[in-house]
């Protein structure tokens, strides 16, 4: 099980990436989160999506795009 520190660091890594590049392909985002597994990144994206901070949308047949949700200004932990 991931510690709170790891969870918080991953969350901030994802949000920082989305602030610098507003539209991110899921696979590219996973690759940019070195040091974390695909499962860790996807679970965090799932939580961010459920909380309304990010949107995960089907982009192409086998591709998903991740964006910050409109009107949301996520802050650093």
C-alpha positions in Angstrom: 0.0 0.0 0.0 1.3 3.4 -0.9 2.1 5.8 1.9 0.4 9.2 2.2 3.7 10.9 1.2 3.9 8.9 -2.0 0.3 9.5 -2.8 0.7 13.2 -2.3 3.9 13.4 -4.4 2.2 11.5 -7.2 -0.9 13.7 -7.1 1.3 16.9 -7.3 3.3 15.4 -10.1 0.2 14.8 -12.2 -1.4 18.2 -11.5 1.9 20.0 -12.2 2.1 18.1 -15.6 -1.4 19.2 -16.4 -0.7 22.8 -15.5 2.2 22.9 -17.9 0.5 20.9 -20.7 -3.3 21.3 -20.6 -4.0 18.2 -22.8 -2.1 15.1 -21.9 -2.5 11.6 -23.5 -2.8 9.1 -20.7 0.2 7.0 -21.9 2.4 10.1 -22.1 1.4 11.2 -18.6 2.2 7.7 -17.2 5.6 7.8 -18.9 6.3 11.3 -17.4 5.6 10.0 -13.9 8.9 8.1 -13.6 9.3 6.2 -10.3 5.6 5.3 -10.2 3.9 2.3 -11.6 1.1 2.4 -14.2 -1.3 1.2 -11.6 -0.3 3.9 -9.1 -0.7 6.6 -11.7 -4.1 5.3 -13.0 -5.4 5.0 -9.4 -4.5 8.6 -8.7 -6.0 9.8 -12.0 -9.2 7.9 -11.0 -9.3 9.7 -7.7 -8.7 13.1 -9.3 -11.4 12.4 -11.8 -13.9 11.3 -9.1 -13.1 14.5 -7.1 -13.8 16.6 -10.3 -10.3 18.0 -10.5 -9.4 16.4 -13.9 -11.3 14.9 -16.8 -10.4 11.6 -18.5 -11.9 11.4 -22.0 -11.6 8.9 -24.8 -9.6 10.6 -27.5 -9.0 7.9 -30.1 -9.8 4.3 -30.4 -7.1 3.2 -27.9 -6.2 6.5 -26.4 -7.5 8.7 -23.6 -6.8 12.3 -22.9 -6.5 13.9 -19.5 -7.2 17.6 -18.8 -7.8 19.8 -15.8 -11.5 20.2 -15.2 -12.9 23.6 -16.2 -13.2 26.0 -13.3 -10.9 24.0 -11.1 -7.7 25.5 -9.8 -6.0 22.7 -8.0 -3.5 23.8 -5.4 -0.3 22.2 -4.2 -0.5 19.9 -1.2 
